Structure formats: C-alpha cells, structure tokens
C-alpha cells in the first residue's frame, strides 16, 4: 500500500468530519498556494465542529488539545503524513496583547474568513467537490497580484502588529504589490512594530532573507518604513513611496545577485556591507534579531572580513590565510562578488581567494611548526609572551620566511629572552 501523503491525510480529515455530520474544508495558506498553482507546504482544516467534537471524531489518542482555547485541535496522522491543525470557525475578540485574541466566539465560515489577515489567506477549499469558497475576493487579488488586508487595514494591524512584516514577506515571496490602503496603513503604524517581540521579528526577517525574493523584501521593508524601525542604522536616505536612494538600489541589486542557496546571515551581511554600517552597529542589530549564536557569528564575520578578502592579492599571506580557512569564507566571497560588480570595483582579490580555496588542505593550512607543547618544553609558560611567540612563528611560516621546526624553536628562544 502506498504511503499516505499530507495531502491525502488532509482530504481524509475533511471526509471524516463530513461523515460525522459537520462542515469541513481546507483553509488559509494551503488554499492560497493551490489557487496559485504552488504545492502547499502544509494543510489546515476549518470546521463548525467544536473542539470536543473534533476530539470525539478522531479519538483522543489521535489528537492534541494544546490550542483548544482558541478552537484548535491537532489531529495526528500516519508518520508519512504528519499532523493537521483542525480549527473551529470563530470570531475573535479584542487583541489586548497585540498578538492573541482576548476571547473567541465559535461561529461560521463567513465570519471566520473576516478575522484573517489578508484576502489571499482568507480562502476556503472543498477538496471533495474541488471547489474554492471565497468570501473576501481573495481570488481576485491573487489574479491582480495584490496583498490586501481583509476589512480595515488599521484594525488588522492593531490585532497583530506582526502582520505588517507578513505583508512584506508575502509581497516579496509572490512578487505581488501591496494594495494602497494597506501600504499606507503599514507606513502609518510602522513604529508600532517595536511592540512585537524580537524573536518574532527575527523569525520573519529570517524567512525573508532566506528566500530568493530577498531583494524585493528589502524593497518593501523600505517602502513600508519598517526598515527604519527594525534596522535604524541601515536606513537609506529616503523611505518615500516613489524615490529610490542609491543605497537602496545597490542593496536590492546586490541581494538579487546572491545565489538562491544564500542563507539569511549571508544576505544580512550583504545588506550591512551595502550600507557600510559600522561593525558595532552590526553587532547590535544581530543581537536584536535574537538569531542563534552561530548565525550571528557568521553575519558579523562576513561583514567584517569581505573588504580584506577583496584586497587579498595585495596583502601578506599570513593575514589572508586565517580568513580563507574559515568556514564562512566561501559565503563572504559570494557577497563580495555580488557587491563589487555593482560598485565597479576590481574583484582580483576575490578571484585570488577562490583559486586558493582549490588548494589541497595541507598546502592551504599546513601544520604549525611550533605548538604550545613545544614552548612548554622550553619552560615558556602560557601567557602574553607564549601567545606572541606562537603568533609570530606562524606568521613567518605562512609568509615563507620560516621553514623548519628547528628554526622556529631557535626564534622562540630568542623571543623569550627578549621578553624576560
């Protein structure tokens, strides 16, 4: 028997709820993607069954009630199919915390559609009859390639400020425009993004910069004035709806030049370098996004070292070699190539580094002539002198001025005497 796919399971969930006498249909992003001819990444089901009734239909051992307070029950499928969230049609009360409704009232499909963020996400689909149910003109906006708030844009934003960033992400991902009233409302409320947790903001930024549409995401971040609120140190000279500053043009073009595989730290470092932001500002911005330590380290390393790599063919090998052996170097070279072509700068240093990366490991990173153990055998104790000797002998070795362990030991003895 073939393994059940998430789509198969999503159809089964609708069928079981219908068989039990309830309304049920797919809802949200999976419907949007299907209408657009894209493969849905996951499936959600909406129903008029109450949470307890959902659990009764699918039995408790197959369900999780973590979101039951908001009418959401997770139904567990076969291992190959994963799980599906089944939500009761509802209307939301006030959003005092700017994220969650204070209360929910179970309702019907029409009312449920009105509470959602954008028209493209307010669609339902009956998989048994192959029929789209559209109460919000979402299909029209998909056809017109528009991101439009459902109802009054300011009210949707007031309910959850993160929706401003979601509008940017969807506009970039699908190459849609943001409808005028929605765009103006986002610009009016842009400063309120500060009330959203940095973790949620960081997650949205990561999704934008990890997608091939990252250049468009940057464009919309600036058009909505959200860039200035999230990254004040990166803000271009203008954020008007019509003017495009040289920095904005450079940054968007450089992001578009990055390969599809570029990750969020690489893309963010590219933005920082396009803006020529100070490294202290870069560090503060990375910390504010609450990314992982490894992601922050990579972003800052690239932003700090691209210019050195660009001049690598004119620098001593002892300066360049420690950078080339870093795991972040290939991505840094990618950023340099994306930027320097637009600036009209020479890429000879970057090409030099690319050729060096093709060397065998023993040639690129030869074993050290001296180690800490060697110095301890000479009765040189760990400390500043100890570190200076190791650094100096490695520098001379890489610059081809020190060739043997014996010569390195002799130099170590001389340096130790001088520092006594």
N, C-alpha and C positions, 0 to 999 in steps of 0.2 A: 504493500500500500504506500503511495507517495506521501512524503512528509507534508503536513499542513502548513501553509504559509500564513503570515499575519493577515493578509487579505482574506484568505479562506476563513480564518477564525473570526474576522470582523463580520463576515456575512453570516456565519453560524450564530454569532451573538444576537444579531438582528432577528434572525429566523426563530431562535428560541424565545425571545421576548414576544414576538408576534404570536407564536404558538400559544403563549400563556395569556394572550388577550390584550397585550399592551401595544402602544405605538412605539416604534423604534426606528432610528435612521442614523446614518453617519453624520458627523458634524465637524465644522471647523476646518483646520488646515488640510486634512486628507481630502475633503471635498474640493477645496480651492485647487489643490495640486492636480486632482483628477480632471477638473474642468480645464485646467491649463495644459493638460497633456503630459504632466510630470508624474513620476512614480511617488506615491505618498510615502513618507518616512515612517509614519505610524498612523494608527486609526483610533478615533474616538467615536463613541456611540452616545446619542441622546435619546431619552425615553420619557414617557409620562409615568413609568413605574417608580414608586417611592424606593428609597434605599433599602428598607427591609424587604420589600417585594423583589427587588433585584437579587438580593441575597437568597431569597427563597427559591427563585427561579434557577439560580446557578449553584445553590447549596453552599453552605458556609465554608466548607473545606476548599472550595474553588474561588473564594472571594476574600478581599481585604477591605476593611472599612475605614481606612486611615482618613479619607476625605469625606466621610459620611455627613459631617456637619454642614458641608456645602453641597450635599446631594450626590457625591461622587463615590462610586464603588469600583474597585479594581477587580476585574474578572481574569483569573489565571487560565491560560490555555496550555496546549502541548508545548514542550520545550522548543520545538521548531517555530512556534507561532508567537511566543511571548505572552504579554498580557495586554488588556484593553481597559481603558477607563470608561465606565458607563455612568453618565450623569443624568440626573433627573432634570427635566425642563424647569427653569427657575427664573425669577426676577430677583435682582439684588437690591438691598437697602443701601444706606449711606456707606461711604468708604472713609471712615474717620482716620484710618492709618495710611491712607493713600495707596493701599495695596489690596486689602481684603474687605469684602462687604461686612458691615456690622451684623446683618441678618439676611437671610434668603427666604423667599416665598416660592414654593413649588407652583409651577404654572403650566404654560403650554408652549408649543414650538414657536409661535409668532413672538410671544413675549421674550422667550429665551434668545431669539435672534437679536432683539433690540438691545440687549445688555452687552453684546460683544463689541470688540474694539473697532474693526474696520469691515467694510462691506464685503471685501474678498474673503474674510474669515467668518462671515455670518450665514454661510450656505449650509443646507442640509442635502442629503442624498439618500434615496431609497435604493439599496443595492438589489433588492428582489424585483423591483419593477424598472430598474435603470432610469430613475427619474430624479432630477435636481429640484429641490424645493427652495425657492428664493424669495424671501420677504423683504430684502434690503437692496435690491438691484445690484447685487454683487457680480452677477454675470455681465451686466452692462459695464461695470467698472473694470472688470478683467478684460473685456473686449476693448475698452478705451485706454487700458494700461494706466489706471489711476488708483492711488491709495487714498481712500476717503473714509472719514470717521462715520460710524453709524450714529445718526442723530446729531446733537450739538457737539462739535469737537471739544470745546472747553469742558463740557461735562464729562466726556470720556477721559480727558486728560486728568481732570480733578479726581476721578475714581482711581486711577493708577498712573502716576507720572512716568513710569517706565514706558508707557505706550508711545511717548514721543520718540524714544530710541527705537522702538519696534517699527514705527512708521518709516524711519530712516533705513532700517535693515531690510524691510520688505521692498521699499522703493529701489534700493540698490540691488538686492538679490534678483528681483524680477525685471529690472530696468523699467520701472514704472515712474511716472511723475507723482508728486504729492498734490492732491486737489487743493485749490487756492485757499478755501476757508480752513481746511485742516492745516495747511502750511502756516497760515497767518496765526492760527491759534497756538501752534507749537512755538513759533517765534515769540509770541506774547507771554507764554508760560515757561520759556526755556530755563529761566533761572531756578524754577521750582524743581528741576532735576536734582538739585543739591539735596533735596529731602529723601531721595532714593538711596538705599544702602549701596556702598561702594562695591560690594560683592555682586549685586545685581547689575550695576552699571558695567563692571568689569567683564561679566559674562556676555553682555550684549556687544560690547566693543570687540571681545574676542571672536564672537560669531561673525561680525562684520569683517574684521581684518583677516580672518581665516578663509574667506570666500573670494573667488576670483573677481567679484564685483567690488573689491575693496576701494578702488579709485572712485567709484560712484558713491560709496558710503561716505568717504571723506567729503565729497562734493555736497551731499545732503546734510552732513553734520554742520558744514559751514553755512549753508543756505538757511538752516533752521536756527542758527545761533547756538546750537548745542555744543559745538566745538569749543567756543569761548568759555562755556560754563564748565566743561569737563577737563579741558586742557588749556587753561588760560595762557600758559607760556608758549603755546603753539599758534595762537590766534593770528590769522593773516591781517593785513591792513584793513580789509573790509569784510563785512558779512552781509552786504546788501543782497537783494534778490536778483540784481542784474549784473553788477560789476564783478569781475573775476581778477583777483590780485595776481601778480607774477608768482608769488609763493604758492598760492592755491593751484595755479596752472601747473607749476613744476611738480608739486606734491602729487596731484591727481595723476599726472602723466607718469611719474616715477612708479607709483603704485600699480598702474596699468602695465608697466614694463616688467614687473616681477613675474616669475613663473607661477603657474597655477598652484604648484606644490608649496609655495612660500607659506610659512606659518605666521600666526599673529605676532610673536616677538620680532620676527624679521620685518614684517610690514610696519610695526610701530617704530622700530629703529629707523626705517626709511623715512617715515614722517618727521621724526626728530631731526634727522640729518638735513632734510629738505628745508626745515625751518632754522637750521643752525642753532638749535637750542643748547643752552649750557648744560653740562653734564649734571650739575647739581639739580637743575630743574627736571632733567630726565629722570633722575632717581626718585624725586618726589612724585612725579606723575605715575611712574611704575608702581610705587608703593600704594598710591591711592586707588589703583585698579584692583588691588588685592589678588593679583595673579600669584602663581606658585613661585617659590624662590628660584627655581631653575629657569622659568620664563623671564623673570626679572633680570637674572644674571645674564641671560642671552641677549635681551634687549639692550642692556647697558653696555655689554661687551662690544656688540656690533656698532652701536652709536659712538663709542669711544675710540674704536680702532680702524674704522674704514679709511679715514684720511691718511693714517700711517701706512696702511696697506697700499693705498693709491700711489705712494711715493717709494714703495719698497725697492724698486730698481736703483734708487739713488742713496739708499741707506745701508749701513753696515749689516751684514748678515746676522750678527748677534742681536740686533734689535728686531729684525724681521722674523727670524726663525721661531722664537717663542709664540708669535702670533699665528704663524702658519700651522703650527701643530695643534692649535686649539680646535676642538670640535665645532666651534662656531665660525671658523674661518670661511668655509665654503659659502655660507649664507651671507657673510659680510661682503664677500666678493660679488655676490649676486646683487646686493644693494648698491655697491659702488658702481657696477656696470649700468644699473637702471638709472642712477642719478647722473653720472658723469657724461653719458651720451647726451643728455638733455642740456647740461651746462656747457657742453663743448669742450670739456676737459680731456686731457690725454688719459688713456687707460693703459699705458705701458706698464705701470706698476702693478696693476691688477692682472695683466696678462703674464707678467713675470711670476707672480704668486701662483697663478693657475698652473703654469709649467712646473714650478717647484713641487706642487702637490702631487705630481705624477711620479716623483722620485720614489725609490724604494724606502721603506721606513728607516733602515739603518743609515741611509745617506741623508735623509731629511732630519732625522733625530738620532744621531749617533750616541752610543753610550758615553756617559760622563767620564772624563779622565780621572777625576777625583770624586770621592764620595765623603759623606760625613764620617764614615768609619775610618777612612784613611787619615783624616785630620785628627781624630781621637787617638789614633795610634801614634801620632806625633805630639801627643799631650796638648793639643789645642782644644780648649773647652768650648762647648756651644755658647754662642753669644754674638755680638755685633762683628767681631773680628772673624769669627768662624764663618758667618754668612758672607762677609765681604770676600774672603778667600775663595769660597765656592762660586760666588757670582763672577769674580774676576777670571778665574781659571776657565770657567765655562764660556765666558765672553771671548777670551783669547783663542780657545779651542774652535769655536764656531767661526771666528774670523780668520782661521787658518794661520794663527801666529803661535800656537802651542800644539805640539804634535804627539808627545809621548807622556805616559804616566810619570816617568822619571823627571821630566822637565817640569811637570805640574807640581810634583812633590817638592822640588827644589824652590819653585816660586812660592809655594805655600810656606816653607820655612823662612824665606826672606821676608814675606809679608808679616808673618807672626812676630819676627824680631823687631821690625819697624814699629809695630803697634804695641810692643811690650812697655 
